[in-house]
Amino acid sequence: MQKDRDQIFLAEALKLAKEGLYTTHPNPRVGCLLVKDDAV
């Protein structure tokens, strides 16, 4: 189901954003994944 895959990719993007917890000030923490045909 597409929704399940979207949630997996969103969780991975949030995990990436957490890696910038103390290194991005004053910018916001951002996680980004480029996905095409269910591949990162």
C-alpha positions as CSV (number, residue, x, y, z in Angstrom):
1,M,0.0,0.0,0.0
2,Q,1.4,3.4,-0.9
3,K,0.5,5.0,2.4
4,D,2.7,2.4,4.2
5,R,5.7,3.2,1.9
6,D,5.2,6.9,2.4
7,Q,5.3,6.5,6.2
8,I,8.6,4.5,5.9
9,F,10.2,7.2,3.8
10,L,8.9,9.9,6.1
11,A,10.4,8.1,9.1
12,E,13.7,8.0,7.3
13,A,13.6,11.7,6.5
14,L,12.8,12.5,10.2
15,K,15.8,10.3,11.2
16,L,18.0,12.3,8.9
17,A,16.7,15.6,10.4
18,K,17.6,14.4,13.9
19,E,21.3,14.1,12.8
20,G,21.4,17.9,12.5
21,L,20.1,18.5,16.1
22,Y,23.0,20.6,17.3
23,T,24.7,21.6,14.0
24,T,22.2,23.6,12.0
25,H,21.5,26.6,14.2
26,P,20.1,29.1,13.3
27,N,18.6,27.2,10.4
28,P,15.9,24.6,10.8
29,R,16.7,20.9,10.9
30,V,15.6,19.3,7.6
31,G,15.6,15.7,6.4
32,C,15.2,15.0,2.7
33,L,14.9,11.8,0.6
34,L,14.5,11.7,-3.1
35,V,12.3,8.7,-4.0
36,K,11.4,7.4,-7.5
37,D,9.7,4.1,-8.2
38,D,10.0,3.2,-4.5
39,A,13.8,3.6,-4.5
40,V,15.8,6.1,-2.6
